[in-house]
Amino acid sequence: CVQGNYNGTLKNDVQLAKIDQLLDILGAKVVEKVEDPTVKSFSAYTPELEPFIWTKQEKMNIQVGLHVDRLKQVTKLTIGTPIITMEY
């Protein structure tokens, strides 16, 4: 699991663009996702990483999450493999 911050609270369309860009770089296909205005969580599969788990009869080996923290004025990015088991 790797975590970092973007300065400021990224708007919804920018959050989605950042996730799309990251998944595109990894060659990952989205398997499932959860979204609301402050949290985005995308589970995906990329052949670039060997370990994986099964979910809904599909392989999954990376999860990307964004969380907007309005109090600290940051947007946290968390990337985990094969899944993120901590709250973000």
N, CA, C and O atoms as CSV, one atom per row, in Angstrom:
chain,resi,resn,atom,element,x,y,z
A,1,CYS,N,N,0.850,-1.169,0.000
A,1,CYS,CA,C,0.000,0.000,0.000
A,1,CYS,C,C,0.899,1.236,0.000
A,1,CYS,O,O,1.868,1.308,0.755
A,2,VAL,N,N,0.573,2.190,-0.840
A,2,VAL,CA,C,1.294,3.460,-0.926
A,2,VAL,C,C,0.259,4.567,-0.804
A,2,VAL,O,O,-0.830,4.487,-1.373
A,3,GLN,N,N,0.622,5.613,-0.045
A,3,GLN,CA,C,-0.327,6.710,0.121
A,3,GLN,C,C,0.390,8.044,-0.081
A,3,GLN,O,O,1.534,8.221,0.339
A,4,GLY,N,N,-0.301,8.971,-0.728
A,4,GLY,CA,C,0.228,10.309,-0.931
A,4,GLY,C,C,-0.899,11.310,-0.956
A,4,GLY,O,O,-2.072,10.940,-0.893
A,5,ASN,N,N,-0.549,12.579,-1.049
A,5,ASN,CA,C,-1.545,13.647,-1.027
A,5,ASN,C,C,-1.412,14.559,-2.230
A,5,ASN,O,O,-0.310,14.830,-2.708
A,6,TYR,N,N,-2.555,15.027,-2.709
A,6,TYR,CA,C,-2.609,16.146,-3.642
A,6,TYR,C,C,-2.971,17.359,-2.800
A,6,TYR,O,O,-3.873,17.276,-1.966
A,7,ASN,N,N,-2.299,18.470,-2.994
A,7,ASN,CA,C,-2.666,19.693,-2.294
A,7,ASN,C,C,-4.015,20.166,-2.804
A,7,ASN,O,O,-4.236,20.242,-4.013
A,8,GLY,N,N,-4.898,20.479,-1.903
A,8,GLY,CA,C,-6.225,20.958,-2.267
A,8,GLY,C,C,-7.231,19.828,-2.366
A,8,GLY,O,O,-6.876,18.650,-2.379
A,9,THR,N,N,-8.479,20.212,-2.434
A,9,THR,CA,C,-9.563,19.238,-2.551
A,9,THR,C,C,-9.956,19.154,-4.020
A,9,THR,O,O,-10.621,20.043,-4.554
A,10,LEU,N,N,-9.534,18.070,-4.661
A,10,LEU,CA,C,-9.790,17.899,-6.084
A,10,LEU,C,C,-11.276,17.720,-6.346
A,10,LEU,O,O,-11.964,17.004,-5.619
A,11,LYS,N,N,-11.757,18.368,-7.374
A,11,LYS,CA,C,-13.161,18.228,-7.773
A,11,LYS,C,C,-13.386,16.844,-8.371
A,11,LYS,O,O,-12.441,16.163,-8.769
A,12,ASN,N,N,-14.649,16.445,-8.428
A,12,ASN,CA,C,-15.038,15.112,-8.865
A,12,ASN,C,C,-14.430,14.727,-10.218
A,12,ASN,O,O,-13.879,13.634,-10.352
A,13,ASP,N,N,-14.522,15.603,-11.217
A,13,ASP,CA,C,-14.009,15.259,-12.544
A,13,ASP,C,C,-12.488,15.111,-12.538
A,13,ASP,O,O,-11.947,14.287,-13.276
A,14,VAL,N,N,-11.799,15.889,-11.724
A,14,VAL,CA,C,-10.342,15.781,-11.629
A,14,VAL,C,C,-9.961,14.485,-10.913
A,14,VAL,O,O,-8.995,13.825,-11.296
A,15,GLN,N,N,-10.714,14.123,-9.880
A,15,GLN,CA,C,-10.465,12.857,-9.182
A,15,GLN,C,C,-10.553,11.691,-10.159
A,15,GLN,O,O,-9.670,10.834,-10.201
A,16,LEU,N,N,-11.624,11.667,-10.940
A,16,LEU,CA,C,-11.825,10.576,-11.903
A,16,LEU,C,C,-10.734,10.566,-12.962
A,16,LEU,O,O,-10.281,9.498,-13.374
A,17,ALA,N,N,-10.307,11.744,-13.407
A,17,ALA,CA,C,-9.235,11.820,-14.403
A,17,ALA,C,C,-7.924,11.284,-13.838
A,17,ALA,O,O,-7.185,10.606,-14.552
A,18,LYS,N,N,-7.619,11.573,-12.575
A,18,LYS,CA,C,-6.392,11.075,-11.942
A,18,LYS,C,C,-6.425,9.548,-11.839
A,18,LYS,O,O,-5.428,8.882,-12.119
A,19,ILE,N,N,-7.567,9.002,-11.439
A,19,ILE,CA,C,-7.695,7.544,-11.341
A,19,ILE,C,C,-7.572,6.909,-12.718
A,19,ILE,O,O,-6.856,5.922,-12.882
A,20,ASP,N,N,-8.265,7.466,-13.712
A,20,ASP,CA,C,-8.178,6.933,-15.079
A,20,ASP,C,C,-6.741,6.951,-15.590
A,20,ASP,O,O,-6.285,5.990,-16.209
A,21,GLN,N,N,-6.035,8.042,-15.331
A,21,GLN,CA,C,-4.649,8.166,-15.776
A,21,GLN,C,C,-3.773,7.093,-15.133
A,21,GLN,O,O,-2.968,6.458,-15.815
A,22,LEU,N,N,-3.922,6.895,-13.852
A,22,LEU,CA,C,-3.129,5.892,-13.144
A,22,LEU,C,C,-3.435,4.483,-13.646
A,22,LEU,O,O,-2.517,3.702,-13.902
A,23,LEU,N,N,-4.714,4.156,-13.788
A,23,LEU,CA,C,-5.089,2.822,-14.265
A,23,LEU,C,C,-4.625,2.606,-15.707
A,23,LEU,O,O,-4.240,1.495,-16.073
A,24,ASP,N,N,-4.658,3.650,-16.519
A,24,ASP,CA,C,-4.179,3.559,-17.895
A,24,ASP,C,C,-2.678,3.272,-17.932
A,24,ASP,O,O,-2.229,2.435,-18.715
A,25,ILE,N,N,-1.903,3.955,-17.097
A,25,ILE,CA,C,-0.457,3.713,-17.018
A,25,ILE,C,C,-0.171,2.265,-16.646
A,25,ILE,O,O,0.771,1.661,-17.159
A,26,LEU,N,N,-0.986,1.708,-15.752
A,26,LEU,CA,C,-0.805,0.326,-15.298
A,26,LEU,C,C,-1.406,-0.699,-16.251
A,26,LEU,O,O,-1.196,-1.900,-16.074
A,27,GLY,N,N,-2.146,-0.248,-17.253
A,27,GLY,CA,C,-2.819,-1.178,-18.161
A,27,GLY,C,C,-3.885,-1.978,-17.443
A,27,GLY,O,O,-4.091,-3.157,-17.731
A,28,ALA,N,N,-4.565,-1.332,-16.505
A,28,ALA,CA,C,-5.536,-2.019,-15.650
A,28,ALA,C,C,-6.963,-1.818,-16.128
A,28,ALA,O,O,-7.329,-0.751,-16.621
A,29,LYS,N,N,-7.770,-2.877,-15.970
A,29,LYS,CA,C,-9.189,-2.862,-16.316
A,29,LYS,C,C,-9.991,-2.857,-15.019
A,29,LYS,O,O,-9.773,-3.702,-14.151
A,30,VAL,N,N,-10.913,-1.915,-14.882
A,30,VAL,CA,C,-11.728,-1.799,-13.671
A,30,VAL,C,C,-12.657,-3.003,-13.542
A,30,VAL,O,O,-13.328,-3.398,-14.495
A,31,VAL,N,N,-12.678,-3.577,-12.336
A,31,VAL,CA,C,-13.533,-4.724,-12.039
A,31,VAL,C,C,-14.771,-4.275,-11.256
A,31,VAL,O,O,-15.885,-4.720,-11.531
A,32,GLU,N,N,-14.563,-3.393,-10.285
A,32,GLU,CA,C,-15.674,-2.847,-9.515
A,32,GLU,C,C,-15.255,-1.501,-8.950
A,32,GLU,O,O,-14.066,-1.192,-8.859
A,33,LYS,N,N,-16.259,-0.695,-8.567
A,33,LYS,CA,C,-15.942,0.622,-8.026
A,33,LYS,C,C,-17.041,1.121,-7.114
A,33,LYS,O,O,-18.191,0.686,-7.180
A,34,VAL,N,N,-16.643,2.059,-6.253
A,34,VAL,CA,C,-17.561,2.741,-5.357
A,34,VAL,C,C,-17.224,4.221,-5.452
A,34,VAL,O,O,-16.055,4.600,-5.380
A,35,GLU,N,N,-18.242,5.058,-5.614
A,35,GLU,CA,C,-17.997,6.490,-5.763
A,35,GLU,C,C,-19.022,7.307,-4.999
A,35,GLU,O,O,-20.207,6.976,-4.965
A,36,ASP,N,N,-18.538,8.392,-4.379
A,36,ASP,CA,C,-19.394,9.468,-3.905
A,36,ASP,C,C,-18.568,10.749,-4.017
A,36,ASP,O,O,-17.413,10.675,-4.437
A,37,PRO,N,N,-19.092,11.902,-3.668
A,37,PRO,CA,C,-18.337,13.135,-3.889
A,37,PRO,C,C,-16.986,13.224,-3.161
A,37,PRO,O,O,-16.095,13.943,-3.613
A,38,THR,N,N,-16.825,12.506,-2.046
A,38,THR,CA,C,-15.567,12.612,-1.293
A,38,THR,C,C,-14.704,11.359,-1.338
A,38,THR,O,O,-13.545,11.405,-0.927
A,39,VAL,N,N,-15.232,10.250,-1.820
A,39,VAL,CA,C,-14.462,8.996,-1.858
A,39,VAL,C,C,-14.659,8.305,-3.202
A,39,VAL,O,O,-15.778,8.183,-3.702
A,40,LYS,N,N,-13.551,7.858,-3.768
A,40,LYS,CA,C,-13.566,7.045,-4.990
A,40,LYS,C,C,-12.720,5.819,-4.699
A,40,LYS,O,O,-11.598,5.949,-4.209
A,41,SER,N,N,-13.228,4.646,-4.989
A,41,SER,CA,C,-12.480,3.411,-4.801
A,41,SER,C,C,-12.677,2.529,-6.025
A,41,SER,O,O,-13.791,2.087,-6.306
A,42,PHE,N,N,-11.591,2.273,-6.752
A,42,PHE,CA,C,-11.636,1.475,-7.969
A,42,PHE,C,C,-10.779,0.230,-7.783
A,42,PHE,O,O,-9.588,0.330,-7.489
A,43,SER,N,N,-11.376,-0.931,-7.953
A,43,SER,CA,C,-10.659,-2.207,-7.932
A,43,SER,C,C,-10.458,-2.635,-9.375
A,43,SER,O,O,-11.378,-2.556,-10.189
A,44,ALA,N,N,-9.249,-3.089,-9.690
A,44,ALA,CA,C,-8.931,-3.380,-11.087
A,44,ALA,C,C,-7.976,-4.565,-11.204
A,44,ALA,O,O,-7.460,-5.070,-10.207
A,45,TYR,N,N,-7.758,-4.989,-12.435
A,45,TYR,CA,C,-6.793,-6.049,-12.728
A,45,TYR,C,C,-5.825,-5.562,-13.793
A,45,TYR,O,O,-6.227,-4.992,-14.808
A,46,THR,N,N,-4.538,-5.797,-13.542
A,46,THR,CA,C,-3.511,-5.535,-14.528
A,46,THR,C,C,-2.615,-6.764,-14.660
A,46,THR,O,O,-2.226,-7.353,-13.651
A,47,PRO,N,N,-2.288,-7.154,-15.872
A,47,PRO,CA,C,-1.372,-8.284,-16.059
A,47,PRO,C,C,0.069,-7.925,-15.666
A,47,PRO,O,O,0.936,-8.799,-15.638
A,48,GLU,N,N,0.329,-6.649,-15.365
A,48,GLU,CA,C,1.669,-6.202,-14.969
A,48,GLU,C,C,2.055,-6.679,-13.567
A,48,GLU,O,O,3.238,-6.702,-13.230
A,49,LEU,N,N,1.075,-7.059,-12.751
A,49,LEU,CA,C,1.322,-7.560,-11.397
A,49,LEU,C,C,0.866,-9.007,-11.316
A,49,LEU,O,O,-0.219,-9.350,-11.786
A,50,GLU,N,N,1.694,-9.854,-10.718
A,50,GLU,CA,C,1.361,-11.280,-10.687
A,50,GLU,C,C,0.327,-11.675,-9.638
A,50,GLU,O,O,-0.646,-12.347,-9.982
A,51,PRO,N,N,0.493,-11.289,-8.376
A,51,PRO,CA,C,-0.504,-11.786,-7.419
A,51,PRO,C,C,-1.871,-11.171,-7.699
A,51,PRO,O,O,-1.971,-10.019,-8.122
A,52,PHE,N,N,-2.919,-11.951,-7.460
A,52,PHE,CA,C,-4.274,-11.452,-7.650
A,52,PHE,C,C,-5.214,-12.221,-6.750
A,52,PHE,O,O,-4.869,-13.281,-6.228
A,53,ILE,N,N,-6.409,-11.675,-6.573
A,53,ILE,CA,C,-7.485,-12.374,-5.885
A,53,ILE,C,C,-8.666,-12.423,-6.847
A,53,ILE,O,O,-8.699,-11.711,-7.850
A,54,TRP,N,N,-9.626,-13.270,-6.526
A,54,TRP,CA,C,-10.844,-13.367,-7.342
A,54,TRP,C,C,-11.954,-12.573,-6.676
A,54,TRP,O,O,-12.132,-12.647,-5.461
A,55,THR,N,N,-12.700,-11.816,-7.466
A,55,THR,CA,C,-13.875,-11.119,-6.997
A,55,THR,C,C,-14.914,-11.142,-8.111
A,55,THR,O,O,-14.622,-10.790,-9.254
A,56,LYS,N,N,-16.099,-11.548,-7.775
A,56,LYS,CA,C,-17.170,-11.650,-8.785
A,56,LYS,C,C,-16.692,-12.388,-10.029
A,56,LYS,O,O,-16.991,-11.974,-11.149
A,57,GLN,N,N,-15.963,-13.462,-9.843
A,57,GLN,CA,C,-15.440,-14.321,-10.907
A,57,GLN,C,C,-14.478,-13.594,-11.849
A,57,GLN,O,O,-14.298,-14.007,-12.995
A,58,GLU,N,N,-13.861,-12.511,-11.368
A,58,GLU,CA,C,-12.852,-11.792,-12.143
A,58,GLU,C,C,-11.605,-11.615,-11.292
A,58,GLU,O,O,-11.684,-11.552,-10.066
A,59,LYS,N,N,-10.460,-11.536,-11.945
A,59,LYS,CA,C,-9.215,-11.293,-11.243
A,59,LYS,C,C,-9.141,-9.822,-10.830
A,59,LYS,O,O,-9.599,-8.931,-11.545
A,60,MET,N,N,-8.545,-9.595,-9.644
A,60,MET,CA,C,-8.324,-8.241,-9.159
A,60,MET,C,C,-6.982,-8.211,-8.453
A,60,MET,O,O,-6.690,-9.090,-7.642
A,61,ASN,N,N,-6.156,-7.205,-8.751
A,61,ASN,CA,C,-4.875,-7.150,-8.065
A,61,ASN,C,C,-4.392,-5.742,-7.745
A,61,ASN,O,O,-3.251,-5.560,-7.322
A,62,ILE,N,N,-5.236,-4.760,-7.941
A,62,ILE,CA,C,-4.864,-3.400,-7.534
A,62,ILE,C,C,-6.120,-2.629,-7.186
A,62,ILE,O,O,-7.172,-2.800,-7.802
A,63,GLN,N,N,-5.985,-1.781,-6.191
A,63,GLN,CA,C,-7.097,-0.933,-5.803
A,63,GLN,C,C,-6.569,0.484,-5.642
A,63,GLN,O,O,-5.519,0.703,-5.039
A,64,VAL,N,N,-7.309,1.441,-6.186
A,64,VAL,CA,C,-6.939,2.850,-6.107
A,64,VAL,C,C,-8.071,3.582,-5.399
A,64,VAL,O,O,-9.238,3.452,-5.768
A,65,GLY,N,N,-7.713,4.348,-4.384
A,65,GLY,CA,C,-8.710,5.112,-3.649
A,65,GLY,C,C,-8.311,6.564,-3.520
A,65,GLY,O,O,-7.141,6.883,-3.308
A,66,LEU,N,N,-9.286,7.440,-3.646
A,66,LEU,CA,C,-9.095,8.868,-3.405
A,66,LEU,C,C,-10.082,9.297,-2.336
A,66,LEU,O,O,-11.252,8.915,-2.366
A,67,HIS,N,N,-9.599,10.098,-1.387
A,67,HIS,CA,C,-10.459,10.605,-0.322
A,67,HIS,C,C,-10.194,12.094,-0.148
A,67,HIS,O,O,-9.057,12.504,0.082
A,68,VAL,N,N,-11.233,12.892,-0.255
A,68,VAL,CA,C,-11.122,14.335,-0.082
A,68,VAL,C,C,-11.263,14.655,1.404
A,68,VAL,O,O,-12.274,14.331,2.027
A,69,ASP,N,N,-10.228,15.302,1.967
A,69,ASP,CA,C,-10.239,15.740,3.359
A,69,ASP,C,C,-10.398,17.259,3.348
A,69,ASP,O,O,-9.425,17.997,3.186
A,70,ARG,N,N,-11.627,17.710,3.521
A,70,ARG,CA,C,-11.919,19.141,3.434
A,70,ARG,C,C,-11.318,19.923,4.605
A,70,ARG,O,O,-10.976,21.095,4.446
A,71,LEU,N,N,-11.184,19.295,5.772
A,71,LEU,CA,C,-10.585,19.989,6.915
A,71,LEU,C,C,-9.112,20.305,6.679
A,71,LEU,O,O,-8.658,21.409,6.981
A,72,LYS,N,N,-8.365,19.346,6.143
A,72,LYS,CA,C,-6.938,19.540,5.896
A,72,LYS,C,C,-6.655,20.114,4.508
A,72,LYS,O,O,-5.512,20.431,4.178
A,73,GLN,N,N,-7.711,20.242,3.700
A,73,GLN,CA,C,-7.586,20.773,2.340
A,73,GLN,C,C,-6.607,19.957,1.485
A,73,GLN,O,O,-5.754,20.512,0.792
A,74,VAL,N,N,-6.751,18.628,1.552
A,74,VAL,CA,C,-5.945,17.724,0.740
A,74,VAL,C,C,-6.847,16.639,0.168
A,74,VAL,O,O,-7.956,16.410,0.650
A,75,THR,N,N,-6.349,15.981,-0.865
A,75,THR,CA,C,-7.000,14.799,-1.415
A,75,THR,C,C,-5.988,13.670,-1.313
A,75,THR,O,O,-4.917,13.726,-1.918
A,76,LYS,N,N,-6.337,12.634,-0.535
A,76,LYS,CA,C,-5.423,11.511,-0.304
A,76,LYS,C,C,-5.591,10.451,-1.382
A,76,LYS,O,O,-6.705,10.042,-1.709
A,77,LEU,N,N,-4.476,10.022,-1.920
A,77,LEU,CA,C,-4.449,8.944,-2.906
A,77,LEU,C,C,-3.836,7.728,-2.246
A,77,LEU,O,O,-2.745,7.809,-1.681
A,78,THR,N,N,-4.527,6.600,-2.312
A,78,THR,CA,C,-4.029,5.353,-1.759
A,78,THR,C,C,-4.071,4.296,-2.852
A,78,THR,O,O,-5.088,4.117,-3.522
A,79,ILE,N,N,-2.950,3.598,-3.022
A,79,ILE,CA,C,-2.861,2.516,-4.003
A,79,ILE,C,C,-2.446,1.270,-3.250
A,79,ILE,O,O,-1.446,1.281,-2.532
A,80,GLY,N,N,-3.205,0.193,-3.406
A,80,GLY,CA,C,-2.895,-1.051,-2.714
A,80,GLY,C,C,-2.969,-2.239,-3.648
A,80,GLY,O,O,-3.689,-2.226,-4.646
A,81,THR,N,N,-2.217,-3.257,-3.309
A,81,THR,CA,C,-2.256,-4.485,-4.084
A,81,THR,C,C,-2.167,-5.672,-3.144
A,81,THR,O,O,-1.303,-5.674,-2.267
A,82,PRO,N,N,-3.023,-6.690,-3.282
A,82,PRO,CA,C,-4.109,-6.777,-4.246
A,82,PRO,C,C,-5.337,-5.975,-3.817
A,82,PRO,O,O,-6.164,-5.633,-4.662
A,83,ILE,N,N,-5.479,-5.663,-2.514
A,83,ILE,CA,C,-6.603,-4.839,-2.081
A,83,ILE,C,C,-6.149,-3.946,-0.935
A,83,ILE,O,O,-5.136,-4.224,-0.293
A,84,ILE,N,N,-6.880,-2.895,-0.682
A,84,ILE,CA,C,-6.613,-2.035,0.446
A,84,ILE,C,C,-7.474,-2.517,1.594
A,84,ILE,O,O,-8.697,-2.589,1.474
A,85,THR,N,N,-6.836,-2.848,2.711
A,85,THR,CA,C,-7.611,-3.342,3.847
A,85,THR,C,C,-7.692,-2.311,4.972
A,85,THR,O,O,-8.202,-2.603,6.054
A,86,MET,N,N,-7.187,-1.110,4.711
A,86,MET,CA,C,-7.282,-0.048,5.707
A,86,MET,C,C,-8.277,0.994,5.229
A,86,MET,O,O,-8.583,1.064,4.039
A,87,GLU,N,N,-8.782,1.800,6.145
A,87,GLU,CA,C,-9.713,2.847,5.748
A,87,GLU,C,C,-8.955,4.017,5.167
A,87,GLU,O,O,-7.903,4.399,5.679
A,88,TYR,N,N,-9.478,4.583,4.112
A,88,TYR,CA,C,-8.857,5.764,3.514
A,88,TYR,C,C,-9.902,6.806,3.303
A,88,TYR,O,O,-9.601,7.891,2.807
